[in-house]
Amino acid sequence: MEGPTGVVFPKTDAGRSTSVLGRAVVADALRAVDPVGARSAEHETNWRHGYLGHFRRLVEAGCSHATPR
């Protein structure tokens, strides 16, 4: 029997959650440049509707820490 193919989200207690993965990825990306934002993303209780603010914070952190060419 072959294993799953394509994008396979990690199993959690509730099954395979894109929200759990999304929170973790954004929090990890923010951790070094915006620890408060990282904690906020980790504790977002309604990721499906609240993710946009965290992504905005991620983009802003990237822009303010970008190396000029």
C-alpha positions in Angstrom: 0.0 0.0 0.0 1.3 3.4 -1.0 1.4 6.3 1.4 -0.4 9.6 0.9 0.8 11.9 -1.9 0.7 15.7 -2.3 0.4 18.0 0.6 -0.2 16.0 3.8 -1.0 18.1 6.9 0.2 16.7 10.3 -2.3 14.8 12.4 -3.5 16.4 15.6 -6.1 15.3 18.1 -8.8 16.7 15.9 -7.5 15.1 12.7 -5.5 17.0 10.1 -5.8 20.7 10.7 -4.6 23.4 8.4 -5.3 25.9 11.2 -2.9 24.3 13.6 -0.2 24.2 11.0 -0.8 27.8 9.9 -0.6 29.1 13.4 2.7 27.2 14.0 4.3 28.3 10.7 3.4 32.0 11.2 4.5 31.9 14.9 7.8 30.3 14.0 8.4 32.9 11.2 7.7 35.8 13.5 9.5 34.5 16.6 12.9 36.1 15.9 11.7 39.5 14.7 8.4 39.9 16.6 8.1 37.7 19.7 4.8 39.4 20.8 3.4 38.7 17.3 4.5 35.1 17.5 2.8 34.6 20.8 -0.3 36.3 19.4 -0.4 33.9 16.4 0.1 30.9 18.6 -2.8 31.9 20.8 -5.3 32.9 18.0 -8.5 31.0 18.9 -10.2 31.6 15.6 -7.5 31.1 13.0 -9.9 30.7 10.1 -11.1 34.3 10.5 -8.2 35.9 12.4 -5.2 34.8 10.4 -5.2 37.9 8.2 -3.9 40.2 11.0 -1.1 37.8 11.7 -0.1 37.5 8.1 -0.1 41.3 7.9 2.2 41.4 10.9 4.5 38.9 9.2 4.7 40.9 6.0 5.4 44.1 7.9 8.1 42.4 9.9 9.7 41.2 6.7 9.6 44.6 5.1 11.1 46.3 8.1 13.9 43.7 8.4 14.7 43.5 4.7 18.2 44.0 3.5 18.6 46.8 0.9 19.9 45.7 -2.4 
